[in-house]
């Protein structure tokens, strides 16, 4: 099993930056595909960025060029660097670990507002 704990959310002004962290425990994450999802009020949860066990990233079109996902398997941590934040990035951000099954963190709130 994998337990995931997100951190780094908060309130930021438009154009600002945040870095989210997802700390895993319970087992190594090196063989897991890791991802960041988000869910805004009244909307479905959507994939923001994913990174394969080999380190290949993929991004939603809405965040390409602004967000960067990375992983440190030794620290069992996945990061999401978010730059040039927009009000429409406001959501609860969830970390996901997937191999034969999927695990979720509890989420961290990101609010982009002036």
N, C-alpha and C positions, 0 to 999 in steps of 0.2 A: 504494500500500500504506500501511497504518497500523500503526505500532508503539505498543503501549500498555504503560505501566508504572504499576502501582499502588503506593501507599505509604500509611502512616498506621495500619496495623493494629497490634495489640498486645493486651496483657492489661489488662482493665478490670473493676472490680467491678460487680455488678448495680446498676442505676440510674445508672451513669456514662455518659459520652459519648466518642465518637471521631469524627474527621473523616477520611474516606478521600479520597485524591486519585488521579486517573488522568490522567497526562500522556501526550499523544499526540505523535507525531512522524511525519514522512514526508509529510504532506499536511494541509491544513486539514480540520477536523472539522465545519465549519459546516453541511454538507449531510448529516451522518450522524445517525441516531438512536443515542443513546448509552444504555447501560444498566449497571446493577450486578446481578450474579447472585451467588448463594452456593451452596456445596455443603458440607454437613455429612457427617461420616463415615457411610457406609452409606446415604446418601440421594442422590437425584437433584439435579442442579443446578437451581436455581429462580430465577426473576426476582424481584428485590427491588424495583427501581425503574428506570424508564426515562424518558427525556426526548427529545422529538422535536426535529427541526432548528429548529422554530419556538418551542421552549421549553416545550411542554406536558408536564407530568410525569404519570406514573402510578405507582401503588404496589401492592404486594401487600397484601392485607388485614391480614396479620400485622404490618406495619410502619407502616400509616397512622397519622398523628398523632405518630409518633416519629422517623421518618427523613425527610430532605429531600434531594432531588437537585437539583443546579444545574450550570450549565455556563458557562464563560467561553471563547468561541470565539477571542478574541484571544490568550489564553494557551494555547489548545488543551488545556484541562484541564476535567475533570468531577469534581464533588465529591459525596460522600455524607455528610451530617451525620447522625450516629446518636445519638439521645438516649434516655434511659430504657432502657438496654440490659438485656436479659434473658439468662439462661443459654442459652435456646434460640436466641439470635442467634449463638451460637458456630458458626463455619464459616470456610472459605476464601472470600474475596470476590473476584470477578473483574469486571473492566471489559470491556465489549463495545462495539464500534463496528459499526454495520450500515448499509449502503446497498445496493449490489448484491451484496455479499458480507459475511461477518461476520469480524471480527477480535477476538482475545482477548488479554488480558494474562496474566501468569504467576500472578497471584493474590496476595493478602495475607491472612495469618491474623488472625482476630479471635477472641479468647477472652474470654468473660464468665464470671467465676468469683470467688467470695470466698475 
